């Protein structure tokens, strides 16, 4: 359950919009099947969040027979149907510094149906005092829900924020709790 290494692919990003328990999920992946952006916003909004080197590639609809797109579509369908572990093995990559990479890896280790606090995330990422940086890693995550920042809460269990709104965060947590229950 690690983040995918950077690859040399240079073609356009492939776009999918898939149904999910929290609404339409836009996914952008490279031709090698690695998810580079995902979230509960239109494809154009997701593309605008990408770093320049990826954004310059442009975006095209994923061909129906593309193996990487098919794998992502299958994983999201299984997740939506109740296999809340289905997104964990989808390869992902996003730019970020060493702490962010460790925090994103730690987020992927939080079991579906469970949550962690920002402090627990900072500890899991190897820097127990970096609570604010843990929150920043959540805010900068480009690959929700594959990197499940929705599972990170404030101390005391309050929701905190979520880029796509608290209703989406609640829907994801409730779906996972029901399925894992």
MODELLER restraints for C-alpha pairs under 7 A, 6 or more apart:
rsr = mdl.restraints
at = mdl.atoms
rsr.add(forms.Gaussian(group=physical.xy_distance, feature=features.Distance(at['CA:1:A'], at['CA:88:A']), mean=6.64, stdev=0.5))
rsr.add(forms.Gaussian(group=physical.xy_distance, feature=features.Distance(at['CA:1:A'], at['CA:89:A']), mean=6.02, stdev=0.5))
rsr.add(forms.Gaussian(group=physical.xy_distance, feature=features.Distance(at['CA:2:A'], at['CA:105:A']), mean=6.20, stdev=0.5))
rsr.add(forms.Gaussian(group=physical.xy_distance, feature=features.Distance(at['CA:3:A'], at['CA:91:A']), mean=6.36, stdev=0.5))
rsr.add(forms.Gaussian(group=physical.xy_distance, feature=features.Distance(at['CA:3:A'], at['CA:92:A']), mean=5.43, stdev=0.5))
rsr.add(forms.Gaussian(group=physical.xy_distance, feature=features.Distance(at['CA:3:A'], at['CA:93:A']), mean=5.64, stdev=0.5))
rsr.add(forms.Gaussian(group=physical.xy_distance, feature=features.Distance(at['CA:3:A'], at['CA:105:A']), mean=6.70, stdev=0.5))
rsr.add(forms.Gaussian(group=physical.xy_distance, feature=features.Distance(at['CA:4:A'], at['CA:91:A']), mean=5.40, stdev=0.5))
rsr.add(forms.Gaussian(group=physical.xy_distance, feature=features.Distance(at['CA:4:A'], at['CA:92:A']), mean=5.30, stdev=0.5))
rsr.add(forms.Gaussian(group=physical.xy_distance, feature=features.Distance(at['CA:4:A'], at['CA:93:A']), mean=5.27, stdev=0.5))
rsr.add(forms.Gaussian(group=physical.xy_distance, feature=features.Distance(at['CA:5:A'], at['CA:93:A']), mean=6.75, stdev=0.5))
rsr.add(forms.Gaussian(group=physical.xy_distance, feature=features.Distance(at['CA:6:A'], at['CA:93:A']), mean=6.85, stdev=0.5))
rsr.add(forms.Gaussian(group=physical.xy_distance, feature=features.Distance(at['CA:9:A'], at['CA:31:A']), mean=6.84, stdev=0.5))
rsr.add(forms.Gaussian(group=physical.xy_distance, feature=features.Distance(at['CA:10:A'], at['CA:57:A']), mean=6.83, stdev=0.5))
rsr.add(forms.Gaussian(group=physical.xy_distance, feature=features.Distance(at['CA:11:A'], at['CA:31:A']), mean=6.96, stdev=0.5))
rsr.add(forms.Gaussian(group=physical.xy_distance, feature=features.Distance(at['CA:11:A'], at['CA:57:A']), mean=6.16, stdev=0.5))
rsr.add(forms.Gaussian(group=physical.xy_distance, feature=features.Distance(at['CA:12:A'], at['CA:57:A']), mean=4.63, stdev=0.5))
rsr.add(forms.Gaussian(group=physical.xy_distance, feature=features.Distance(at['CA:12:A'], at['CA:58:A']), mean=4.98, stdev=0.5))
rsr.add(forms.Gaussian(group=physical.xy_distance, feature=features.Distance(at['CA:12:A'], at['CA:59:A']), mean=5.29, stdev=0.5))
rsr.add(forms.Gaussian(group=physical.xy_distance, feature=features.Distance(at['CA:12:A'], at['CA:60:A']), mean=6.47, stdev=0.5))
rsr.add(forms.Gaussian(group=physical.xy_distance, feature=features.Distance(at['CA:13:A'], at['CA:28:A']), mean=5.95, stdev=0.5))
rsr.add(forms.Gaussian(group=physical.xy_distance, feature=features.Distance(at['CA:13:A'], at['CA:29:A']), mean=5.48, stdev=0.5))
rsr.add(forms.Gaussian(group=physical.xy_distance, feature=features.Distance(at['CA:13:A'], at['CA:30:A']), mean=4.99, stdev=0.5))
rsr.add(forms.Gaussian(group=physical.xy_distance, feature=features.Distance(at['CA:13:A'], at['CA:31:A']), mean=6.95, stdev=0.5))
rsr.add(forms.Gaussian(group=physical.xy_distance, feature=features.Distance(at['CA:13:A'], at['CA:57:A']), mean=6.53, stdev=0.5))
rsr.add(forms.Gaussian(group=physical.xy_distance, feature=features.Distance(at['CA:13:A'], at['CA:58:A']), mean=6.15, stdev=0.5))
rsr.add(forms.Gaussian(group=physical.xy_distance, feature=features.Distance(at['CA:13:A'], at['CA:59:A']), mean=4.69, stdev=0.5))
rsr.add(forms.Gaussian(group=physical.xy_distance, feature=features.Distance(at['CA:13:A'], at['CA:60:A']), mean=6.27, stdev=0.5))
rsr.add(forms.Gaussian(group=physical.xy_distance, feature=features.Distance(at['CA:14:A'], at['CA:28:A']), mean=5.45, stdev=0.5))
rsr.add(forms.Gaussian(group=physical.xy_distance, feature=features.Distance(at['CA:14:A'], at['CA:29:A']), mean=5.22, stdev=0.5))
rsr.add(forms.Gaussian(group=physical.xy_distance, feature=features.Distance(at['CA:14:A'], at['CA:30:A']), mean=6.12, stdev=0.5))
rsr.add(forms.Gaussian(group=physical.xy_distance, feature=features.Distance(at['CA:14:A'], at['CA:31:A']), mean=6.94, stdev=0.5))
rsr.add(forms.Gaussian(group=physical.xy_distance, feature=features.Distance(at['CA:14:A'], at['CA:59:A']), mean=5.84, stdev=0.5))
rsr.add(forms.Gaussian(group=physical.xy_distance, feature=features.Distance(at['CA:14:A'], at['CA:60:A']), mean=5.24, stdev=0.5))
rsr.add(forms.Gaussian(group=physical.xy_distance, feature=features.Distance(at['CA:14:A'], at['CA:61:A']), mean=5.52, stdev=0.5))
rsr.add(forms.Gaussian(group=physical.xy_distance, feature=features.Distance(at['CA:14:A'], at['CA:62:A']), mean=4.57, stdev=0.5))
rsr.add(forms.Gaussian(group=physical.xy_distance, feature=features.Distance(at['CA:15:A'], at['CA:27:A']), mean=5.71, stdev=0.5))
rsr.add(forms.Gaussian(group=physical.xy_distance, feature=features.Distance(at['CA:15:A'], at['CA:28:A']), mean=4.69, stdev=0.5))
rsr.add(forms.Gaussian(group=physical.xy_distance, feature=features.Distance(at['CA:15:A'], at['CA:29:A']), mean=6.71, stdev=0.5))
rsr.add(forms.Gaussian(group=physical.xy_distance, feature=features.Distance(at['CA:15:A'], at['CA:43:A']), mean=6.94, stdev=0.5))
rsr.add(forms.Gaussian(group=physical.xy_distance, feature=features.Distance(at['CA:15:A'], at['CA:59:A']), mean=6.42, stdev=0.5))
rsr.add(forms.Gaussian(group=physical.xy_distance, feature=features.Distance(at['CA:15:A'], at['CA:60:A']), mean=5.91, stdev=0.5))
rsr.add(forms.Gaussian(group=physical.xy_distance, feature=features.Distance(at['CA:15:A'], at['CA:61:A']), mean=4.77, stdev=0.5))
rsr.add(forms.Gaussian(group=physical.xy_distance, feature=features.Distance(at['CA:15:A'], at['CA:62:A']), mean=5.21, stdev=0.5))
rsr.add(forms.Gaussian(group=physical.xy_distance, feature=features.Distance(at['CA:16:A'], at['CA:26:A']), mean=5.73, stdev=0.5))
rsr.add(forms.Gaussian(group=physical.xy_distance, feature=features.Distance(at['CA:16:A'], at['CA:27:A']), mean=5.14, stdev=0.5))
rsr.add(forms.Gaussian(group=physical.xy_distance, feature=features.Distance(at['CA:16:A'], at['CA:28:A']), mean=6.58, stdev=0.5))
rsr.add(forms.Gaussian(group=physical.xy_distance, feature=features.Distance(at['CA:16:A'], at['CA:61:A']), mean=6.50, stdev=0.5))
rsr.add(forms.Gaussian(group=physical.xy_distance, feature=features.Distance(at['CA:16:A'], at['CA:62:A']), mean=6.16, stdev=0.5))
rsr.add(forms.Gaussian(group=physical.xy_distance, feature=features.Distance(at['CA:17:A'], at['CA:24:A']), mean=6.22, stdev=0.5))
rsr.add(forms.Gaussian(group=physical.xy_distance, feature=features.Distance(at['CA:17:A'], at['CA:25:A']), mean=5.40, stdev=0.5))
rsr.add(forms.Gaussian(group=physical.xy_distance, feature=features.Distance(at['CA:17:A'], at['CA:26:A']), mean=4.39, stdev=0.5))
rsr.add(forms.Gaussian(group=physical.xy_distance, feature=features.Distance(at['CA:17:A'], at['CA:27:A']), mean=6.23, stdev=0.5))
rsr.add(forms.Gaussian(group=physical.xy_distance, feature=features.Distance(at['CA:18:A'], at['CA:24:A']), mean=5.55, stdev=0.5))
rsr.add(forms.Gaussian(group=physical.xy_distance, feature=features.Distance(at['CA:18:A'], at['CA:25:A']), mean=5.08, stdev=0.5))
rsr.add(forms.Gaussian(group=physical.xy_distance, feature=features.Distance(at['CA:18:A'], at['CA:26:A']), mean=6.47, stdev=0.5))
rsr.add(forms.Gaussian(group=physical.xy_distance, feature=features.Distance(at['CA:19:A'], at['CA:25:A']), mean=6.12, stdev=0.5))
rsr.add(forms.Gaussian(group=physical.xy_distance, feature=features.Distance(at['CA:20:A'], at['CA:76:A']), mean=6.99, stdev=0.5))
rsr.add(forms.Gaussian(group=physical.xy_distance, feature=features.Distance(at['CA:20:A'], at['CA:80:A']), mean=5.46, stdev=0.5))
rsr.add(forms.Gaussian(group=physical.xy_distance, feature=features.Distance(at['CA:21:A'], at['CA:80:A']), mean=5.75, stdev=0.5))
rsr.add(forms.Gaussian(group=physical.xy_distance, feature=features.Distance(at['CA:21:A'], at['CA:171:A']), mean=6.73, stdev=0.5))
rsr.add(forms.Gaussian(group=physical.xy_distance, feature=features.Distance(at['CA:21:A'], at['CA:172:A']), mean=6.66, stdev=0.5))
rsr.add(forms.Gaussian(group=physical.xy_distance, feature=features.Distance(at['CA:21:A'], at['CA:175:A']), mean=6.77, stdev=0.5))
rsr.add(forms.Gaussian(group=physical.xy_distance, feature=features.Distance(at['CA:22:A'], at['CA:168:A']), mean=5.37, stdev=0.5))
rsr.add(forms.Gaussian(group=physical.xy_distance, feature=features.Distance(at['CA:22:A'], at['CA:171:A']), mean=5.42, stdev=0.5))
rsr.add(forms.Gaussian(group=physical.xy_distance, feature=features.Distance(at['CA:22:A'], at['CA:172:A']), mean=5.99, stdev=0.5))
rsr.add(forms.Gaussian(group=physical.xy_distance, feature=features.Distance(at['CA:23:A'], at['CA:40:A']), mean=6.79, stdev=0.5))
rsr.add(forms.Gaussian(group=physical.xy_distance, feature=features.Distance(at['CA:24:A'], at['CA:40:A']), mean=6.01, stdev=0.5))
rsr.add(forms.Gaussian(group=physical.xy_distance, feature=features.Distance(at['CA:25:A'], at['CA:38:A']), mean=6.84, stdev=0.5))
rsr.add(forms.Gaussian(group=physical.xy_distance, feature=features.Distance(at['CA:25:A'], at['CA:39:A']), mean=5.49, stdev=0.5))
rsr.add(forms.Gaussian(group=physical.xy_distance, feature=features.Distance(at['CA:25:A'], at['CA:40:A']), mean=4.83, stdev=0.5))
rsr.add(forms.Gaussian(group=physical.xy_distance, feature=features.Distance(at['CA:25:A'], at['CA:41:A']), mean=6.90, stdev=0.5))
rsr.add(forms.Gaussian(group=physical.xy_distance, feature=features.Distance(at['CA:26:A'], at['CA:38:A']), mean=5.40, stdev=0.5))
rsr.add(forms.Gaussian(group=physical.xy_distance, feature=features.Distance(at['CA:26:A'], at['CA:39:A']), mean=5.49, stdev=0.5))
rsr.add(forms.Gaussian(group=physical.xy_distance, feature=features.Distance(at['CA:26:A'], at['CA:40:A']), mean=6.18, stdev=0.5))
rsr.add(forms.Gaussian(group=physical.xy_distance, feature=features.Distance(at['CA:26:A'], at['CA:41:A']), mean=6.36, stdev=0.5))
rsr.add(forms.Gaussian(group=physical.xy_distance, feature=features.Distance(at['CA:26:A'], at['CA:42:A']), mean=6.12, stdev=0.5))
rsr.add(forms.Gaussian(group=physical.xy_distance, feature=features.Distance(at['CA:26:A'], at['CA:43:A']), mean=5.38, stdev=0.5))
rsr.add(forms.Gaussian(group=physical.xy_distance, feature=features.Distance(at['CA:27:A'], at['CA:35:A']), mean=6.95, stdev=0.5))
rsr.add(forms.Gaussian(group=physical.xy_distance, feature=features.Distance(at['CA:27:A'], at['CA:37:A']), mean=5.87, stdev=0.5))
rsr.add(forms.Gaussian(group=physical.xy_distance, feature=features.Distance(at['CA:27:A'], at['CA:38:A']), mean=4.28, stdev=0.5))
rsr.add(forms.Gaussian(group=physical.xy_distance, feature=features.Distance(at['CA:27:A'], at['CA:39:A']), mean=6.76, stdev=0.5))
rsr.add(forms.Gaussian(group=physical.xy_distance, feature=features.Distance(at['CA:28:A'], at['CA:35:A']), mean=5.90, stdev=0.5))
rsr.add(forms.Gaussian(group=physical.xy_distance, feature=features.Distance(at['CA:28:A'], at['CA:36:A']), mean=5.74, stdev=0.5))
rsr.add(forms.Gaussian(group=physical.xy_distance, feature=features.Distance(at['CA:28:A'], at['CA:37:A']), mean=5.10, stdev=0.5))
rsr.add(forms.Gaussian(group=physical.xy_distance, feature=features.Distance(at['CA:28:A'], at['CA:38:A']), mean=6.16, stdev=0.5))
rsr.add(forms.Gaussian(group=physical.xy_distance, feature=features.Distance(at['CA:29:A'], at['CA:35:A']), mean=4.17, stdev=0.5))
rsr.add(forms.Gaussian(group=physical.xy_distance, feature=features.Distance(at['CA:29:A'], at['CA:36:A']), mean=5.21, stdev=0.5))
rsr.add(forms.Gaussian(group=physical.xy_distance, feature=features.Distance(at['CA:29:A'], at['CA:37:A']), mean=6.94, stdev=0.5))
rsr.add(forms.Gaussian(group=physical.xy_distance, feature=features.Distance(at['CA:30:A'], at['CA:36:A']), mean=6.95, stdev=0.5))
rsr.add(forms.Gaussian(group=physical.xy_distance, feature=features.Distance(at['CA:32:A'], at['CA:68:A']), mean=6.64, stdev=0.5))
rsr.add(forms.Gaussian(group=physical.xy_distance, feature=features.Distance(at['CA:33:A'], at['CA:68:A']), mean=3.94, stdev=0.5))
rsr.add(forms.Gaussian(group=physical.xy_distance, feature=features.Distance(at['CA:33:A'], at['CA:69:A']), mean=6.52, stdev=0.5))
rsr.add(forms.Gaussian(group=physical.xy_distance, feature=features.Distance(at['CA:34:A'], at['CA:91:A']), mean=5.03, stdev=0.5))
rsr.add(forms.Gaussian(group=physical.xy_distance, feature=features.Distance(at['CA:34:A'], at['CA:92:A']), mean=5.07, stdev=0.5))
rsr.add(forms.Gaussian(group=physical.xy_distance, feature=features.Distance(at['CA:34:A'], at['CA:93:A']), mean=6.67, stdev=0.5))
rsr.add(forms.Gaussian(group=physical.xy_distance, feature=features.Distance(at['CA:35:A'], at['CA:91:A']), mean=6.28, stdev=0.5))
rsr.add(forms.Gaussian(group=physical.xy_distance, feature=features.Distance(at['CA:35:A'], at['CA:92:A']), mean=4.61, stdev=0.5))
rsr.add(forms.Gaussian(group=physical.xy_distance, feature=features.Distance(at['CA:35:A'], at['CA:93:A']), mean=6.46, stdev=0.5))
rsr.add(forms.Gaussian(group=physical.xy_distance, feature=features.Distance(at['CA:36:A'], at['CA:92:A']), mean=6.09, stdev=0.5))
rsr.add(forms.Gaussian(group=physical.xy_distance, feature=features.Distance(at['CA:36:A'], at['CA:93:A']), mean=5.56, stdev=0.5))
rsr.add(forms.Gaussian(group=physical.xy_distance, feature=features.Distance(at['CA:36:A'], at['CA:94:A']), mean=5.88, stdev=0.5))
rsr.add(forms.Gaussian(group=physical.xy_distance, feature=features.Distance(at['CA:36:A'], at['CA:143:A']), mean=6.58, stdev=0.5))
rsr.add(forms.Gaussian(group=physical.xy_distance, feature=features.Distance(at['CA:37:A'], at['CA:46:A']), mean=6.35, stdev=0.5))
rsr.add(forms.Gaussian(group=physical.xy_distance, feature=features.Distance(at['CA:37:A'], at['CA:142:A']), mean=5.03, stdev=0.5))
rsr.add(forms.Gaussian(group=physical.xy_distance, feature=features.Distance(at['CA:37:A'], at['CA:143:A']), mean=4.73, stdev=0.5))
rsr.add(forms.Gaussian(group=physical.xy_distance, feature=features.Distance(at['CA:38:A'], at['CA:46:A']), mean=6.65, stdev=0.5))
rsr.add(forms.Gaussian(group=physical.xy_distance, feature=features.Distance(at['CA:38:A'], at['CA:142:A']), mean=6.23, stdev=0.5))
rsr.add(forms.Gaussian(group=physical.xy_distance, feature=features.Distance(at['CA:38:A'], at['CA:143:A']), mean=4.53, stdev=0.5))
rsr.add(forms.Gaussian(group=physical.xy_distance, feature=features.Distance(at['CA:38:A'], at['CA:144:A']), mean=5.49, stdev=0.5))
rsr.add(forms.Gaussian(group=physical.xy_distance, feature=features.Distance(at['CA:39:A'], at['CA:46:A']), mean=6.86, stdev=0.5))
rsr.add(forms.Gaussian(group=physical.xy_distance, feature=features.Distance(at['CA:39:A'], at['CA:143:A']), mean=6.47, stdev=0.5))
rsr.add(forms.Gaussian(group=physical.xy_distance, feature=features.Distance(at['CA:39:A'], at['CA:144:A']), mean=5.21, stdev=0.5))
rsr.add(forms.Gaussian(group=physical.xy_distance, feature=features.Distance(at['CA:39:A'], at['CA:145:A']), mean=6.82, stdev=0.5))
rsr.add(forms.Gaussian(group=physical.xy_distance, feature=features.Distance(at['CA:40:A'], at['CA:164:A']), mean=6.10, stdev=0.5))
rsr.add(forms.Gaussian(group=physical.xy_distance, feature=features.Distance(at['CA:47:A'], at['CA:55:A']), mean=6.24, stdev=0.5))
rsr.add(forms.Gaussian(group=physical.xy_distance, feature=features.Distance(at['CA:62:A'], at['CA:69:A']), mean=6.46, stdev=0.5))
rsr.add(forms.Gaussian(group=physical.xy_distance, feature=features.Distance(at['CA:72:A'], at['CA:90:A']), mean=6.85, stdev=0.5))
rsr.add(forms.Gaussian(group=physical.xy_distance, feature=features.Distance(at['CA:75:A'], at['CA:86:A']), mean=5.18, stdev=0.5))
rsr.add(forms.Gaussian(group=physical.xy_distance, feature=features.Distance(at['CA:75:A'], at['CA:87:A']), mean=5.70, stdev=0.5))
rsr.add(forms.Gaussian(group=physical.xy_distance, feature=features.Distance(at['CA:76:A'], at['CA:87:A']), mean=6.70, stdev=0.5))
rsr.add(forms.Gaussian(group=physical.xy_distance, feature=features.Distance(at['CA:78:A'], at['CA:86:A']), mean=6.10, stdev=0.5))
rsr.add(forms.Gaussian(group=physical.xy_distance, feature=features.Distance(at['CA:79:A'], at['CA:85:A']), mean=6.81, stdev=0.5))
rsr.add(forms.Gaussian(group=physical.xy_distance, feature=features.Distance(at['CA:79:A'], at['CA:86:A']), mean=5.31, stdev=0.5))
rsr.add(forms.Gaussian(group=physical.xy_distance, feature=features.Distance(at['CA:79:A'], at['CA:87:A']), mean=6.70, stdev=0.5))
rsr.add(forms.Gaussian(group=physical.xy_distance, feature=features.Distance(at['CA:82:A'], at['CA:179:A']), mean=5.19, stdev=0.5))
rsr.add(forms.Gaussian(group=physical.xy_distance, feature=features.Distance(at['CA:84:A'], at['CA:112:A']), mean=5.98, stdev=0.5))
rsr.add(forms.Gaussian(group=physical.xy_distance, feature=features.Distance(at['CA:84:A'], at['CA:176:A']), mean=6.01, stdev=0.5))
rsr.add(forms.Gaussian(group=physical.xy_distance, feature=features.Distance(at['CA:84:A'], at['CA:179:A']), mean=6.73, stdev=0.5))
rsr.add(forms.Gaussian(group=physical.xy_distance, feature=features.Distance(at['CA:85:A'], at['CA:112:A']), mean=6.49, stdev=0.5))
rsr.add(forms.Gaussian(group=physical.xy_distance, feature=features.Distance(at['CA:87:A'], at['CA:146:A']), mean=5.48, stdev=0.5))
rsr.add(forms.Gaussian(group=physical.xy_distance, feature=features.Distance(at['CA:88:A'], at['CA:108:A']), mean=6.52, stdev=0.5))
rsr.add(forms.Gaussian(group=physical.xy_distance, feature=features.Distance(at['CA:88:A'], at['CA:146:A']), mean=6.53, stdev=0.5))
rsr.add(forms.Gaussian(group=physical.xy_distance, feature=features.Distance(at['CA:94:A'], at['CA:142:A']), mean=6.88, stdev=0.5))
rsr.add(forms.Gaussian(group=physical.xy_distance, feature=features.Distance(at['CA:99:A'], at['CA:125:A']), mean=6.85, stdev=0.5))
rsr.add(forms.Gaussian(group=physical.xy_distance, feature=features.Distance(at['CA:100:A'], at['CA:137:A']), mean=5.33, stdev=0.5))
rsr.add(forms.Gaussian(group=physical.xy_distance, feature=features.Distance(at['CA:102:A'], at['CA:125:A']), mean=4.97, stdev=0.5))
rsr.add(forms.Gaussian(group=physical.xy_distance, feature=features.Distance(at['CA:103:A'], at['CA:121:A']), mean=6.59, stdev=0.5))
rsr.add(forms.Gaussian(group=physical.xy_distance, feature=features.Distance(at['CA:103:A'], at['CA:122:A']), mean=6.94, stdev=0.5))
rsr.add(forms.Gaussian(group=physical.xy_distance, feature=features.Distance(at['CA:103:A'], at['CA:125:A']), mean=4.88, stdev=0.5))
rsr.add(forms.Gaussian(group=physical.xy_distance, feature=features.Distance(at['CA:103:A'], at['CA:134:A']), mean=6.56, stdev=0.5))
rsr.add(forms.Gaussian(group=physical.xy_distance, feature=features.Distance(at['CA:103:A'], at['CA:137:A']), mean=6.57, stdev=0.5))
rsr.add(forms.Gaussian(group=physical.xy_distance, feature=features.Distance(at['CA:104:A'], at['CA:147:A']), mean=6.27, stdev=0.5))
rsr.add(forms.Gaussian(group=physical.xy_distance, feature=features.Distance(at['CA:106:A'], at['CA:121:A']), mean=6.69, stdev=0.5))
rsr.add(forms.Gaussian(group=physical.xy_distance, feature=features.Distance(at['CA:106:A'], at['CA:124:A']), mean=5.94, stdev=0.5))
rsr.add(forms.Gaussian(group=physical.xy_distance, feature=features.Distance(at['CA:106:A'], at['CA:125:A']), mean=5.96, stdev=0.5))
rsr.add(forms.Gaussian(group=physical.xy_distance, feature=features.Distance(at['CA:107:A'], at['CA:147:A']), mean=6.15, stdev=0.5))
rsr.add(forms.Gaussian(group=physical.xy_distance, feature=features.Distance(at['CA:107:A'], at['CA:148:A']), mean=5.84, stdev=0.5))
rsr.add(forms.Gaussian(group=physical.xy_distance, feature=features.Distance(at['CA:107:A'], at['CA:149:A']), mean=6.29, stdev=0.5))
rsr.add(forms.Gaussian(group=physical.xy_distance, feature=features.Distance(at['CA:108:A'], at['CA:147:A']), mean=5.49, stdev=0.5))
rsr.add(forms.Gaussian(group=physical.xy_distance, feature=features.Distance(at['CA:108:A'], at['CA:148:A']), mean=6.18, stdev=0.5))
rsr.add(forms.Gaussian(group=physical.xy_distance, feature=features.Distance(at['CA:112:A'], at['CA:176:A']), mean=5.70, stdev=0.5))
rsr.add(forms.Gaussian(group=physical.xy_distance, feature=features.Distance(at['CA:112:A'], at['CA:180:A']), mean=6.81, stdev=0.5))
rsr.add(forms.Gaussian(group=physical.xy_distance, feature=features.Distance(at['CA:113:A'], at['CA:173:A']), mean=6.71, stdev=0.5))
rsr.add(forms.Gaussian(group=physical.xy_distance, feature=features.Distance(at['CA:113:A'], at['CA:176:A']), mean=4.68, stdev=0.5))
rsr.add(forms.Gaussian(group=physical.xy_distance, feature=features.Distance(at['CA:113:A'], at['CA:177:A']), mean=4.29, stdev=0.5))
rsr.add(forms.Gaussian(group=physical.xy_distance, feature=features.Distance(at['CA:113:A'], at['CA:180:A']), mean=5.44, stdev=0.5))
rsr.add(forms.Gaussian(group=physical.xy_distance, feature=features.Distance(at['CA:114:A'], at['CA:151:A']), mean=6.85, stdev=0.5))
rsr.add(forms.Gaussian(group=physical.xy_distance, feature=features.Distance(at['CA:115:A'], at['CA:151:A']), mean=4.65, stdev=0.5))
rsr.add(forms.Gaussian(group=physical.xy_distance, feature=features.Distance(at['CA:115:A'], at['CA:152:A']), mean=5.69, stdev=0.5))
rsr.add(forms.Gaussian(group=physical.xy_distance, feature=features.Distance(at['CA:115:A'], at['CA:153:A']), mean=6.84, stdev=0.5))
rsr.add(forms.Gaussian(group=physical.xy_distance, feature=features.Distance(at['CA:116:A'], at['CA:151:A']), mean=6.36, stdev=0.5))
rsr.add(forms.Gaussian(group=physical.xy_distance, feature=features.Distance(at['CA:116:A'], at['CA:152:A']), mean=4.96, stdev=0.5))
rsr.add(forms.Gaussian(group=physical.xy_distance, feature=features.Distance(at['CA:116:A'], at['CA:153:A']), mean=6.07, stdev=0.5))
rsr.add(forms.Gaussian(group=physical.xy_distance, feature=features.Distance(at['CA:117:A'], at['CA:152:A']), mean=5.33, stdev=0.5))
rsr.add(forms.Gaussian(group=physical.xy_distance, feature=features.Distance(at['CA:117:A'], at['CA:153:A']), mean=4.69, stdev=0.5))
rsr.add(forms.Gaussian(group=physical.xy_distance, feature=features.Distance(at['CA:117:A'], at['CA:154:A']), mean=5.30, stdev=0.5))
rsr.add(forms.Gaussian(group=physical.xy_distance, feature=features.Distance(at['CA:117:A'], at['CA:155:A']), mean=5.49, stdev=0.5))
rsr.add(forms.Gaussian(group=physical.xy_distance, feature=features.Distance(at['CA:118:A'], at['CA:131:A']), mean=5.64, stdev=0.5))
rsr.add(forms.Gaussian(group=physical.xy_distance, feature=features.Distance(at['CA:118:A'], at['CA:134:A']), mean=5.76, stdev=0.5))
rsr.add(forms.Gaussian(group=physical.xy_distance, feature=features.Distance(at['CA:118:A'], at['CA:135:A']), mean=6.09, stdev=0.5))
rsr.add(forms.Gaussian(group=physical.xy_distance, feature=features.Distance(at['CA:118:A'], at['CA:152:A']), mean=6.14, stdev=0.5))
rsr.add(forms.Gaussian(group=physical.xy_distance, feature=features.Distance(at['CA:118:A'], at['CA:153:A']), mean=6.23, stdev=0.5))
rsr.add(forms.Gaussian(group=physical.xy_distance, feature=features.Distance(at['CA:118:A'], at['CA:154:A']), mean=6.00, stdev=0.5))
rsr.add(forms.Gaussian(group=physical.xy_distance, feature=features.Distance(at['CA:119:A'], at['CA:128:A']), mean=6.64, stdev=0.5))
rsr.add(forms.Gaussian(group=physical.xy_distance, feature=features.Distance(at['CA:119:A'], at['CA:131:A']), mean=5.07, stdev=0.5))
rsr.add(forms.Gaussian(group=physical.xy_distance, feature=features.Distance(at['CA:121:A'], at['CA:134:A']), mean=6.30, stdev=0.5))
rsr.add(forms.Gaussian(group=physical.xy_distance, feature=features.Distance(at['CA:122:A'], at['CA:128:A']), mean=4.95, stdev=0.5))
rsr.add(forms.Gaussian(group=physical.xy_distance, feature=features.Distance(at['CA:122:A'], at['CA:129:A']), mean=6.84, stdev=0.5))
rsr.add(forms.Gaussian(group=physical.xy_distance, feature=features.Distance(at['CA:122:A'], at['CA:130:A']), mean=5.50, stdev=0.5))
rsr.add(forms.Gaussian(group=physical.xy_distance, feature=features.Distance(at['CA:122:A'], at['CA:131:A']), mean=5.42, stdev=0.5))
rsr.add(forms.Gaussian(group=physical.xy_distance, feature=features.Distance(at['CA:122:A'], at['CA:134:A']), mean=5.36, stdev=0.5))
rsr.add(forms.Gaussian(group=physical.xy_distance, feature=features.Distance(at['CA:138:A'], at['CA:149:A']), mean=5.33, stdev=0.5))
rsr.add(forms.Gaussian(group=physical.xy_distance, feature=features.Distance(at['CA:139:A'], at['CA:163:A']), mean=6.66, stdev=0.5))
rsr.add(forms.Gaussian(group=physical.xy_distance, feature=features.Distance(at['CA:150:A'], at['CA:162:A']), mean=6.88, stdev=0.5))
rsr.add(forms.Gaussian(group=physical.xy_distance, feature=features.Distance(at['CA:150:A'], at['CA:169:A']), mean=5.50, stdev=0.5))
rsr.add(forms.Gaussian(group=physical.xy_distance, feature=features.Distance(at['CA:151:A'], at['CA:173:A']), mean=6.97, stdev=0.5))
rsr.add(forms.Gaussian(group=physical.xy_distance, feature=features.Distance(at['CA:153:A'], at['CA:159:A']), mean=5.03, stdev=0.5))
rsr.add(forms.Gaussian(group=physical.xy_distance, feature=features.Distance(at['CA:153:A'], at['CA:160:A']), mean=5.86, stdev=0.5))
rsr.add(forms.Gaussian(group=physical.xy_distance, feature=features.Distance(at['CA:154:A'], at['CA:160:A']), mean=5.55, stdev=0.5))
rsr.add(forms.Gaussian(group=physical.xy_distance, feature=features.Distance(at['CA:162:A'], at['CA:169:A']), mean=6.52, stdev=0.5))
